[in-house]
Amino acid sequence: MGLLGFYHGIPLTERGLGYNLVLPDKISIYQLPIERICRTPEAIRIQVKRTVIHELAHHFGIDDDRLRQLGAY
């Protein structure tokens, strides 16, 4: 499938007492890979929502293995 999105930051579960003066977290969504796998505008909307939720999970410290266990894939 390829890379559809990416979480840039330090998950909440890994932040320590010295976590300060850092750039804000960011989520990137990659348009072309999403458009390549989706056939309709509705499918694109669904995939973007799924990708954003996936990347937000990384922000909260949930890794891909745990997402699989939770049935996110």
C-alpha distances in whole Angstrom, upper triangle without the diagonal:
4,7,8,11,14,17,20,23,25,24,27,28,28,31,34,37,37,34,35,36,32,30,28,25,22,18,16,14,12,13,12,8,9,11,9,8,11,14,17,18,18,15,14,17,15,12,14,16,14,12,16,17,15,16,19,19,19,22,24,23,20,18,15,17,19,17,16,19,20,18,15,12
4,6,9,11,15,17,20,22,22,26,26,26,28,32,35,34,31,33,33,29,27,25,22,19,16,14,12,10,12,11,7,9,12,10,10,13,16,19,19,20,17,15,18,17,13,14,17,14,12,15,17,14,14,18,18,17,20,22,21,20,17,14,17,19,17,17,20,21,19,17,14
4,6,8,11,13,17,19,19,22,23,23,25,29,32,31,28,29,29,25,23,22,18,16,12,10,9,7,10,10,7,9,12,11,11,14,17,19,19,20,17,15,17,16,12,12,15,13,10,12,14,12,11,15,16,14,17,19,19,17,15,13,16,18,16,16,20,20,19,16,14
4,7,11,13,17,19,19,22,23,24,25,29,32,31,28,29,29,25,22,21,17,14,11,8,6,5,8,9,6,6,10,10,10,12,15,16,16,16,14,11,13,13,9,8,11,10,7,9,12,10,10,13,14,14,16,19,19,17,16,14,17,18,16,17,20,20,18,15,14
4,7,10,13,16,16,19,20,20,22,26,28,28,24,25,25,21,19,17,13,11,7,5,4,6,9,11,9,9,13,14,13,15,18,19,18,18,16,13,14,14,10,9,11,10,6,7,10,8,7,10,12,11,13,16,16,15,14,13,17,18,15,17,20,19,19,15,15
4,6,10,12,13,16,18,17,19,22,25,24,21,22,22,18,16,14,11,8,6,5,7,8,12,14,12,13,16,17,17,18,22,23,22,22,19,17,17,17,14,12,13,13,9,9,11,9,6,10,11,9,10,14,14,14,12,12,16,17,15,17,20,20,20,16,16
4,6,9,9,12,14,14,15,19,21,21,17,18,19,15,13,11,7,6,5,7,9,12,15,17,16,16,19,21,20,21,25,25,24,24,22,19,19,19,16,14,14,14,10,9,11,9,5,8,9,7,7,11,11,12,11,12,16,16,15,17,20,19,20,17,18
4,7,9,12,14,13,14,17,20,18,15,16,16,12,10,9,6,5,6,8,11,13,17,19,18,19,22,23,23,24,28,28,27,27,25,22,22,22,19,17,18,17,14,12,14,13,9,10,12,9,9,12,12,14,14,15,19,19,18,21,23,23,24,20,21
4,6,9,12,10,10,13,16,15,11,12,13,9,8,7,5,7,9,11,14,17,20,23,22,22,25,27,26,28,31,31,30,29,28,25,24,24,22,19,20,19,16,14,15,14,11,11,12,9,7,11,11,13,14,16,19,19,18,21,23,23,24,21,23
4,6,8,6,7,10,13,12,9,11,13,10,10,9,7,10,12,14,18,20,24,26,25,25,28,29,29,30,34,34,32,32,30,28,27,26,24,22,21,21,18,16,16,15,12,12,12,9,7,9,9,12,12,15,18,17,18,21,22,22,24,21,23
4,5,5,7,10,14,14,11,13,15,13,13,12,9,11,12,15,18,21,24,26,25,24,28,29,28,29,33,33,31,30,29,27,26,25,23,21,20,19,17,15,14,13,10,9,9,6,5,6,5,8,10,13,15,14,15,18,19,18,21,19,21
4,5,5,9,12,13,10,12,15,13,14,12,10,13,14,18,20,23,27,29,28,27,31,32,31,32,35,35,33,32,31,29,27,26,25,23,21,20,19,17,15,15,13,11,10,9,6,5,6,10,12,16,17,16,16,20,20,19,22,20,22
4,6,8,12,13,12,15,18,16,17,16,14,16,17,20,23,25,29,31,29,29,32,33,32,33,37,37,35,34,32,31,29,28,26,25,23,22,20,19,17,16,14,13,11,10,8,7,5,9,11,15,16,14,16,19,19,18,21,20,22
4,6,10,11,9,13,16,14,15,15,13,16,17,20,23,25,29,31,29,29,33,34,33,34,38,38,37,36,34,32,31,30,28,26,25,24,22,20,19,18,16,15,13,11,10,9,8,11,12,16,17,16,18,21,21,21,24,22,24
4,7,8,6,9,12,11,13,13,12,16,18,21,24,26,30,32,31,31,34,36,35,36,39,39,38,37,35,33,32,31,29,27,26,25,23,21,20,20,17,16,15,13,11,11,10,14,15,19,21,19,21,24,24,24,26,25,27
4,5,5,9,13,12,15,16,15,19,21,24,27,30,34,36,35,34,38,39,38,39,43,43,41,40,39,37,36,35,33,31,30,29,27,25,24,23,21,19,19,17,14,14,13,17,19,22,23,22,24,27,27,27,30,28,30
4,6,8,12,13,16,16,17,21,23,27,30,33,36,39,38,37,41,42,41,42,46,46,44,43,42,40,38,37,36,34,32,32,30,28,27,26,24,22,22,20,17,17,17,20,22,26,27,26,27,30,30,30,33,31,34
4,6,9,10,14,15,16,20,23,26,29,32,35,37,37,37,40,41,41,42,46,46,44,43,42,39,38,38,36,33,33,32,30,28,27,27,24,22,23,20,18,18,18,22,23,26,28,27,28,32,32,31,34,32,34
4,7,7,11,11,12,16,19,22,25,28,31,34,33,33,37,38,38,39,42,42,40,39,38,36,34,34,32,30,29,29,26,24,24,23,20,19,20,17,15,15,15,19,21,24,26,25,26,29,30,29,32,30,32
4,5,9,10,12,16,19,22,26,28,31,34,34,34,37,39,39,39,43,42,40,40,39,36,35,35,33,30,30,30,27,25,25,25,22,20,21,19,16,17,18,22,23,27,29,28,28,32,32,32,34,32,34
4,7,9,12,15,19,21,25,28,30,33,33,33,36,38,38,39,42,42,39,39,39,36,34,35,33,30,30,30,28,25,26,26,22,21,23,21,18,19,20,24,25,28,31,30,30,33,34,34,36,33,35
4,6,9,12,15,18,21,24,27,30,29,30,33,34,35,35,39,39,36,36,35,32,31,32,30,27,27,27,24,22,23,23,19,18,20,18,15,17,18,21,22,25,27,27,27,30,32,31,33,30,32
4,7,9,13,15,18,21,24,26,27,27,29,31,32,33,36,35,33,33,32,29,28,29,27,24,24,25,22,19,21,21,17,17,19,17,14,17,18,21,22,24,27,27,26,29,31,30,32,29,30
4,6,10,13,16,19,22,25,25,25,27,30,30,30,33,33,30,30,30,27,25,26,24,21,21,22,19,16,18,18,15,14,16,15,11,14,16,19,20,22,25,25,24,27,29,28,29,26,28
4,7,10,14,17,19,22,22,22,25,27,27,27,31,30,28,28,27,24,23,23,21,18,18,19,16,13,15,15,11,10,13,11,8,11,13,15,16,18,22,21,20,24,25,24,25,22,24
4,7,10,13,16,19,19,18,21,23,23,24,27,27,25,25,24,21,20,20,18,15,16,16,13,11,13,13,9,10,13,11,9,13,14,16,17,18,22,21,20,23,25,24,25,21,22
4,7,10,13,16,15,15,18,20,20,20,24,23,21,21,20,17,16,17,15,12,12,13,10,8,10,10,7,8,11,10,9,13,14,15,15,16,20,19,17,20,23,21,22,18,19
4,6,9,12,12,12,15,17,17,18,21,21,19,20,19,15,15,16,14,11,13,13,10,9,12,12,9,11,14,12,12,16,17,17,17,17,21,21,19,21,24,23,23,19,20
4,6,9,9,8,11,13,14,14,17,18,16,16,15,12,12,13,10,7,10,11,7,8,11,11,9,12,14,14,14,18,19,18,18,17,21,21,18,20,24,22,22,18,18
4,6,6,7,9,11,12,13,16,16,15,17,15,11,13,14,11,9,12,13,10,11,14,13,12,15,17,16,18,21,21,21,20,18,22,23,20,22,25,24,23,19,19
4,6,5,6,9,10,11,13,14,12,14,13,9,11,13,10,9,13,13,11,12,16,16,15,18,20,20,21,24,24,24,23,21,25,26,23,24,27,26,25,21,20
4,5,5,6,9,10,12,14,13,16,14,11,13,15,12,12,15,16,13,15,19,18,17,20,22,22,23,26,27,26,24,22,25,27,24,25,28,28,26,22,21
4,5,5,7,9,12,14,14,16,13,10,13,14,11,11,14,14,12,14,17,16,16,19,20,20,22,24,25,23,21,19,22,24,21,21,25,25,23,19,17
4,5,5,6,10,11,11,12,9,7,10,10,7,8,11,11,9,12,15,14,14,17,19,19,21,23,24,22,21,19,22,23,20,20,24,23,21,17,16
4,6,5,7,9,9,11,9,7,10,12,9,10,13,14,13,15,18,17,18,21,22,23,24,27,28,26,25,22,25,27,23,23,27,26,24,21,19
4,6,8,10,12,14,11,10,13,14,11,13,16,16,14,17,20,19,19,23,24,24,26,28,29,27,25,22,25,27,23,23,27,26,24,21,19
4,7,10,11,12,9,8,12,12,9,11,14,13,13,16,18,17,18,21,22,22,25,27,27,25,23,20,23,24,21,20,24,23,21,18,15
4,6,8,9,5,6,9,9,8,10,13,13,13,16,17,17,19,21,22,23,25,27,28,26,25,22,24,25,22,21,25,24,21,18,16
4,7,8,6,8,11,11,11,13,16,16,16,19,21,21,22,25,26,27,29,31,32,29,28,25,28,29,25,25,28,27,24,21,19
4,5,5,6,9,10,11,12,14,15,16,18,20,21,22,24,26,27,29,31,32,30,29,27,29,30,26,26,29,27,24,22,20
4,5,5,6,9,10,11,12,14,15,17,19,20,21,23,24,26,27,29,31,29,29,26,29,29,26,26,29,27,25,22,21
4,5,5,6,9,10,11,12,14,16,17,18,20,21,23,25,26,27,29,27,27,25,28,27,24,24,27,25,22,19,19
4,5,5,6,9,10,10,12,14,15,16,18,20,21,23,24,26,27,25,25,22,25,25,21,21,24,22,20,17,16
4,5,5,6,9,10,10,12,14,15,16,18,20,21,23,24,26,24,24,21,24,25,21,22,25,23,21,17,17
4,6,5,6,9,10,11,12,14,15,17,18,20,21,23,25,23,23,22,25,24,21,22,24,22,20,17,17
4,6,5,6,9,10,11,12,14,15,17,19,20,21,23,21,21,19,22,21,18,18,21,19,17,14,14
4,5,5,6,9,10,10,12,14,15,17,18,20,21,19,19,17,20,20,16,17,20,18,16,12,12
4,5,5,6,9,10,11,12,14,15,17,19,20,19,19,17,20,20,17,18,21,19,18,14,14
4,5,5,6,9,10,11,12,15,15,17,19,17,18,17,20,19,15,17,20,17,16,12,14
4,6,5,6,9,10,11,13,14,16,17,15,15,13,16,16,12,14,16,14,13,9,10
4,5,5,6,9,10,11,13,15,16,14,14,12,16,16,12,14,17,15,14,11,11
4,5,5,6,9,10,11,13,14,13,14,14,17,16,13,16,19,16,16,12,14
4,5,5,6,9,10,11,13,11,12,12,15,14,11,14,16,13,13,10,12
4,5,5,7,9,10,11,9,9,9,12,11,8,11,13,12,12,8,10
4,5,5,7,9,10,9,10,10,14,13,11,14,16,15,15,12,13
4,5,5,7,9,9,11,12,15,13,11,15,17,15,16,13,15
4,5,5,6,5,7,9,12,10,8,12,13,11,13,10,13
4,5,5,5,6,8,11,10,9,13,14,14,15,13,14
4,5,7,9,12,15,13,13,16,18,16,18,15,18
4,6,9,12,14,12,12,15,16,14,17,15,18
4,6,10,11,10,11,14,14,14,16,15,17
4,7,8,6,7,10,11,10,13,11,13
4,6,5,6,9,10,11,13,11,12
4,5,5,6,9,10,11,9,9
4,5,5,6,9,10,10,10
4,5,5,6,9,9,10
4,5,5,6,5,7
4,5,5,6,6
4,5,8,9
4,6,8
4,5
4
